Amino acid sequence: MLLKDVVCPYCACLCDDLDVTVEGNRVTGVDNACDLGAHKFQAGNRLPGPVRPTEKGWDRVSREEAIGFTVDMLLSADRPLIYGWSTTSVEAQSLGIHIAEEIGGVVDATTSVCHGPSILAIQEVGHPGCTLGQVKNRADVVIYWGCNPIEAHPRHLSRYTMYSDGFFLENAFKERTLIVADIRPTESANVADEFVHLKRGGDYAVLSALRAIVRGKTGSIPSHVAGVSRAQLLRIGEVCKNAKYGAFFFGMGLTQTVGKYKNIRNAIELVDELNRHTKWTLTPMRGHFNVYGFNEVCTWVTGYPYAVDFSRGMAFYNPGETTAVDILARKECDACLVVASDPAAHFPRAAVEHLAEIPVVQIDPVVNATTAFCDLQIPVAVTGIDAEGTAYRMDGVPIRAKKILDLGYPADSEILREVYQQIRDRKKVREVKPV
C-alpha cells in the first residue's frame, strides 16, 4: 500500500510530502524523505513492553505495574522533574504539563539546552518572523548563521530556500543569494555565495558591525572584526539592504556560544534595522520535530514557554533556576520522568551523574543512553508512524501527523492520561480520608 503526503516525524521541517510504502504492517520504502527521515520510518531497536532492571538484566512488567510505579514515584517525590517532550505530540505535552501542576513539580523541555536563549531574546525584543511558505515564495537573500542545514535539516534548502521554486521569483535558483556564517567550513558553506568565517565567540561583534553598517556608520568599522574583513562586512551589508525579501535563519551555533541570548537579540535588532530599508524576517532552526510545539502548549497552559516550576502552587518561570540542567546540577531533584528525549546523551556530566542517582522513569519508543540507568522504561508508539498527533513546524505552523502502522504500542498520550488520572484519583482519596 502506498500512502501519500505523509508527514515526516524527524526534524522541525515537518516535510509533509512523503510517499511511504507499507507491506505487512512494515514500512518497506520511503520516497521524498532525506536519509535521516527515511531511517526513522524504518528504524528498529524497540522494546517489546515495559521493562525494569534487575541484577541479572531486564524483566518485563505489565502496563498496569509500570503506570503504578510511575505514579508512586511522582507522588512520593519532594522535587519531581518532568523533562523531554521534543519528539511527541502536543496532546501528550499538554498532559505532561498538567501532571507537573498536579504534583507540584517542574516541567521542562529540550528547549532549555538548545533554543532557550532564542526565546529569552524574543521575550525582550520581539520576533520578526514569518512562515516558511513566505520564505519559499519571496526570499531572494537567505542567511544561515551558526547552523548547517545540509546535514541537520537536509531538505530545508530544497523545500524552502535555495533550491525551491518561488511564486514571486522568475528564476529562484539564479535570483537567490545564499550567505552562510560559521566558525568552520561546512557542507552548507560549500554551496554558499558568501561564506563568513567567524572566529569562535565572535558572533556578537560581527552582528554589531553589520548593524552599524546598515545604519550608515561605516567609518567605525575596523579592518577586521572577529576574523571577518571590513570589505566583506560592507559587501554583505549592501547585499542585505538591497534584498527584495530577506530571511535570516540561525541555529545552535548562535544560541550556545559566548553571548547566549544576547547574540539572538543582536540578530533580531539587525533584522529590525534592515526592515527600515526592505523586508527581512528571522527564524530559529529548531531541531526535533515538535520541540516548538512544547513552547506553544506550555505558554497556553502556564503563560511561560518552558522551565515552569509549580512547587509554589502557581506557575513560576526563571531560566537558570527552574531549568532541568540547573535543578539536576544542584541536586535538588529527587525523581525524574523523561518523555520523548534522551538527557543522558546531551546533558552535562554533573546533571547526568545526579540523574543516575535518583529514580527515573523513561517513556520513549526506543532504547537510548538514558535506558542504561532508568528504573523503568515504557515503550510507546512513534508519533507520525504508529500514532497520530499534532506537531508544530519550526515556523509555528501546526501540522497533523497520520498514523500509518499499528504495531500494538500505546501512544505517549495514552500512558500519560492514565498516569494523570491515577494521580488525581489518589489525591482525591487522600483528601476525603476520615479524621
VOGU-3710 file (C-alpha; in Angstrom, 3 decimals, decimal comma):
1> mllkdvvcpy> 0,000/0,000/0,000  1,310/3,439/-0,969  0,492/6,283/1,422  0,943/9,785/0,035  1,506/13,167/1,729  2,814/11,569/4,920  4,381/13,921/7,492  7,992/13,182/8,430  8,468/12,925/12,234  12,208/13,565/12,245
11> caclcddldv> 13,052/17,290/12,330  11,196/20,583/12,641  10,911/20,960/8,850  7,960/18,537/9,146  8,089/17,691/5,455  4,537/16,707/4,510  5,073/15,340/1,005  6,455/11,866/1,721  5,338/8,737/-0,142  5,536/5,743/2,198
21> tvegnrvtgv> 5,123/2,133/1,089  3,722/-0,253/3,717  3,729/-4,042/3,306  2,638/-6,457/6,024  2,427/-3,725/8,679  6,020/-2,728/7,946  7,496/0,268/6,120  9,383/-1,005/3,079  10,016/2,235/1,227  10,092/5,995/1,791
31> dnacdlgahk> 10,241/8,451/-1,104  10,884/12,227/-0,977  12,434/11,972/2,502  16,039/12,725/3,413  18,194/9,874/4,758  17,504/10,929/8,351  13,738/10,879/7,894  13,742/7,617/5,929  15,825/5,948/8,643  13,334/6,927/11,357
41> fqagnrlpgp> 10,487/5,270/9,445  12,453/2,039/9,126  14,382/2,008/12,422  14,016/-0,804/14,944  15,509/-1,018/18,454  12,040/-1,173/20,051  11,416/-2,839/23,396  8,596/-5,435/23,427  6,985/-3,871/26,522  7,732/-2,064/29,811
51> vrptekgwdr> 10,974/-3,272/31,442  12,763/-2,824/34,774  16,440/-3,555/35,522  17,402/-6,440/37,816  20,725/-7,917/38,893  20,511/-10,377/36,012  19,306/-7,968/33,320  15,871/-6,606/32,440  12,500/-8,004/33,468  9,199/-7,404/31,715
61> vsreeaigft> 6,436/-5,779/33,728  2,804/-5,210/32,850  1,449/-1,898/31,676  -0,573/-1,560/34,889  2,504/-2,197/37,058  4,530/0,311/35,024  1,938/3,054/35,380  1,536/2,311/39,087  5,305/2,540/39,635  5,416/5,868/37,779
71> vdmllsadrp> 2,568/7,314/39,843  4,161/6,129/43,107  7,495/7,692/42,139  5,982/11,059/41,255  3,692/11,298/44,296  6,427/10,311/46,774  8,966/12,823/45,415  9,558/16,217/47,045  11,000/17,845/43,914  9,956/15,845/40,838
81> liygwsttsv> 11,110/16,836/37,367  9,258/16,004/34,148  11,546/16,539/31,173  11,731/15,997/27,415  8,768/16,421/25,038  10,636/17,193/21,818  9,552/14,127/19,822  5,952/13,628/20,873  2,609/15,216/20,110  1,146/18,400/21,592
91> eaqslgihia> -1,626/16,244/23,067  0,951/14,369/25,165  2,769/17,606/26,023  -0,417/19,137/27,401  -0,974/16,133/29,680  2,622/16,304/30,919  2,238/19,941/31,920  -0,985/19,134/33,798  0,751/16,260/35,603  3,538/18,604/36,720
101> eeiggvvdat> 0,946/21,070/38,017  -0,936/18,325/39,859  2,171/17,077/41,713  3,773/20,492/42,257  6,795/19,577/40,143  8,934/21,163/37,465  8,275/20,652/33,759  10,971/21,461/31,230  11,752/20,633/27,618  14,834/20,166/25,460
111> tsvchgpsil> 14,357/23,830/24,555  16,368/24,731/27,659  19,506/23,150/26,168  19,021/24,293/22,560  16,913/27,331/21,647  16,060/28,529/25,135  18,252/31,622/24,551  16,242/32,359/21,396  13,047/32,563/23,439  14,696/34,817/26,036
121> aiqevghpgc> 15,745/37,225/23,275  12,315/37,142/21,651  10,732/37,956/25,027  12,906/41,077/25,176  12,676/42,472/21,647  10,020/40,501/19,758  10,126/38,138/16,816  10,076/39,422/13,222  9,045/36,027/11,883  7,046/34,540/9,025
131> tlgqvknrad> 6,007/31,166/7,646  8,396/29,084/5,574  5,959/29,493/2,692  6,707/33,220/2,630  10,438/32,477/2,507  9,995/29,949/-0,309  7,946/32,286/-2,458  9,567/35,657/-1,767  13,114/35,486/-0,350  15,958/36,448/-2,688
141> vviywgcnpi> 18,615/36,671/0,077  18,954/33,880/2,657  21,326/33,813/5,624  22,153/30,670/7,628  24,037/31,696/10,774  25,530/29,134/13,142  23,786/26,197/11,503  24,444/23,585/8,846  21,091/22,711/7,255  22,510/20,364/4,616
151> eahprhlsry> 23,420/17,929/7,408  20,937/18,835/10,169  17,823/19,750/8,115  18,692/18,177/4,743  15,539/19,249/2,847  15,407/22,815/4,160  17,249/24,239/1,163  15,282/22,224/-1,384  11,834/22,890/0,105  12,074/26,429/1,410
161> tmysdgffle> 15,173/28,327/0,263  17,884/27,927/-2,375  16,572/25,062/-4,482  12,824/25,644/-4,264  10,717/27,457/-6,837  9,315/30,802/-5,699  5,955/32,217/-6,778  7,316/35,770/-6,911  10,711/34,823/-8,369  11,075/34,112/-12,085
171> nafkertliv> 14,216/32,007/-11,676  14,522/31,314/-7,967  17,797/29,385/-8,103  19,628/32,125/-10,012  17,982/35,065/-8,285  18,694/33,925/-4,734  21,859/34,785/-2,790  22,962/32,446/-0,013  25,136/33,666/2,873  26,477/31,233/5,480
181> adirptesan> 28,185/32,394/8,689  30,007/29,845/10,833  33,217/29,214/12,746  34,286/26,471/10,334  33,625/25,486/6,702  30,607/23,169/6,422  28,682/21,418/3,674  26,287/24,371/3,654  29,193/26,811/3,382  30,408/24,935/0,301
191> vadefvhlkr> 27,241/25,872/-1,635  27,038/29,457/-0,356  27,614/32,564/-2,476  29,300/34,166/0,538  30,908/32,365/3,481  31,537/34,447/6,600  34,281/32,649/8,518  33,973/33,836/12,119  36,359/33,404/14,990  34,903/31,338/17,822
201> ggdyavlsal> 32,743/33,557/20,027  32,801/36,399/17,515  29,112/36,336/16,558  28,058/39,287/18,688  30,840/41,515/17,363  30,129/40,687/13,712  26,380/41,193/14,120  27,085/44,541/15,803  29,338/45,560/12,915  26,623/44,671/10,390
211> raivrgktgs> 24,098/46,707/12,374  26,441/49,685/12,269  26,900/49,307/8,500  23,145/49,098/7,900  22,720/52,296/9,933  25,366/54,038/7,800  28,105/54,095/10,467  30,733/52,530/8,205  33,524/54,732/9,490  33,504/52,959/12,859
221> ipshvagvsr> 34,264/49,520/11,396  37,874/48,343/11,932  39,859/46,421/9,306  38,800/43,074/10,791  36,005/42,059/13,173  36,312/38,595/14,737  38,271/37,395/11,721  35,950/38,926/9,112  37,380/41,668/6,886  35,825/45,110/6,696
231> aqllrigevc> 35,438/44,720/2,919  33,382/41,537/3,314  31,202/43,104/6,005  30,487/46,112/3,790  29,657/43,830/0,863  27,258/41,718/2,953  25,644/44,830/4,388  24,869/46,118/0,895  23,507/42,743/-0,235  21,179/42,656/2,764
241> knakygafff> 19,977/46,242/2,305  19,282/45,703/-1,395  17,331/42,457/-0,916  13,721/42,422/-2,023  12,928/39,998/0,795  15,494/38,524/3,179  15,323/35,523/5,503  17,704/35,075/8,450  17,934/31,532/9,864  20,085/30,719/12,891
251> gmgltqtvgk> 20,979/27,599/14,817  22,672/26,434/17,980  25,975/27,821/16,787  24,486/31,173/17,762  22,436/30,149/20,823  25,046/28,009/22,595  28,167/30,132/22,187  29,540/33,086/24,143  26,814/35,705/24,453  23,902/33,245/24,507
261> yknirnaiel> 20,588/35,114/24,177  22,347/38,443/23,614  23,555/37,066/20,277  19,975/36,392/19,214  18,835/39,778/20,477  21,559/41,346/18,325  20,420/39,314/15,309  16,792/40,381/15,837  17,847/44,019/16,095  19,895/43,631/12,891
271> vdelnrhtkw> 16,739/42,371/11,169  14,835/45,338/12,627  17,438/47,702/11,166  17,189/46,015/7,772  13,416/46,407/7,853  13,947/50,182/7,696  15,282/49,596/4,162  13,478/46,496/2,881  11,716/43,336/4,179  13,521/40,838/6,419
281> tltpmrghfn> 12,412/38,011/8,702  14,124/35,777/11,253  13,517/32,102/12,111  15,254/29,762/14,600  16,279/26,435/13,072  14,513/24,250/15,621  15,774/20,683/15,782  13,390/17,921/16,900  10,121/17,695/15,053  7,881/19,054/17,834
291> vygfnevctw> 10,172/20,932/20,197  8,443/24,142/19,084  5,102/22,576/19,980  6,014/22,294/23,649  6,751/26,020/23,824  3,365/26,762/22,293  1,416/24,406/24,552  3,291/25,383/27,707  2,615/29,062/27,009  -1,121/28,390/26,511
301> vtgypyavdf> -1,390/26,477/29,780  1,029/28,334/32,082  1,882/31,643/30,428  5,545/30,577/30,124  7,308/28,661/27,317  9,457/26,154/29,270  11,166/25,529/32,648  7,986/26,007/34,699  8,029/25,274/38,450  4,694/24,515/40,162
311> srgmafynpg> 6,115/23,923/43,674  4,756/27,282/44,862  1,213/26,317/43,929  1,407/28,541/40,850  3,454/28,691/37,674  6,934/30,142/38,286  9,471/30,671/35,500  13,129/31,583/35,938  15,573/30,041/33,427  18,848/29,301/35,163
321> ettavdilar> 16,947/28,316/38,304  13,986/26,273/37,070  15,672/24,667/34,050  16,326/20,914/34,164  20,126/21,040/33,966  20,348/23,526/36,837  17,944/21,594/39,075  19,901/18,381/38,490  23,322/20,014/38,861  22,251/21,476/42,231
331> kecdaclvva> 20,961/18,008/43,225  17,506/19,363/44,054  15,567/16,845/42,005  14,682/13,544/43,714  12,726/11,860/40,881  12,513/12,337/37,132  10,062/11,337/34,431  11,690/11,544/30,994  9,363/11,666/27,996  10,438/11,564/24,344
341> sdpaahfpra> 14,063/12,630/24,798  17,487/11,331/25,839  19,047/13,588/28,511  21,881/11,150/29,254  23,217/11,735/25,736  23,091/15,538/25,909  23,242/16,842/29,484  26,450/17,957/31,219  28,233/15,359/33,335  27,113/16,748/36,712
351> avehlaeipv> 23,454/16,634/35,664  23,715/13,081/34,308  25,541/11,863/37,428  22,708/13,073/39,654  20,127/11,672/37,238  21,775/8,256/37,671  21,395/8,511/41,470  17,631/9,172/41,602  14,556/7,215/40,463  13,991/7,712/36,718
361> vqidpvvnat> 11,141/6,505/34,517  11,502/6,901/30,780  8,622/6,921/28,298  10,225/6,515/24,895  9,803/4,285/21,822  13,439/3,155/21,599  16,435/2,139/23,670  18,844/5,049/24,178  21,569/6,253/26,551  19,078/7,087/29,317
371> tafcdlqipv> 17,842/3,482/29,249  21,142/2,407/30,806  20,265/3,808/34,238  16,494/4,348/34,295  14,444/2,335/36,795  11,681/1,696/34,299  11,186/2,224/30,586  7,771/2,219/28,974  7,965/1,826/25,178  5,349/3,755/23,236
381> avtgidaegt> 4,324/4,423/19,646  6,184/6,936/17,486  4,064/9,968/16,687  3,727/10,132/12,918  4,394/6,420/12,397  2,259/4,241/14,681  0,447/7,061/16,460  -1,242/10,195/15,196  -0,832/13,624/16,716  -0,244/17,320/16,138
391> ayrmdgvpir> 3,208/18,911/15,831  4,468/22,438/15,200  6,852/23,218/12,364  9,828/25,485/13,105  7,860/28,498/11,833  4,963/27,877/14,241  2,577/26,205/11,796  0,687/23,234/13,346  0,570/20,087/11,211  -1,374/16,895/11,883
401> akkildlgyp> 0,685/13,707/11,561  -1,016/10,500/10,454  -0,848/7,004/11,888  0,406/4,696/9,133  1,079/1,481/11,094  -0,411/-0,374/14,048  2,381/-2,085/15,975  0,403/-2,517/19,187  2,173/0,163/21,223  0,185/2,774/23,154
411> adseilrevy> 0,699/6,442/22,296  2,531/8,690/24,784  -0,737/10,490/25,395  -2,490/7,230/26,408  0,148/6,404/29,043  0,272/9,967/30,342  -3,522/10,176/30,533  -3,585/7,062/32,730  -0,793/8,455/34,925  -2,628/11,773/35,246
421> qqirdrkkvr> -5,929/10,118/36,111  -4,359/7,860/38,761  -2,591/10,832/40,353  -5,866/12,741/40,553  -7,729/9,717/41,930  -5,136/9,094/44,640  -5,113/12,754/45,652  -8,906/12,684/45,980  -8,698/9,621/48,231  -6,210/11,437/50,472
431> evkpv> -8,440/14,487/50,631  -11,551/12,563/51,785  -9,878/10,383/54,426  -11,891/10,419/57,703  -10,397/12,412/60,571
//
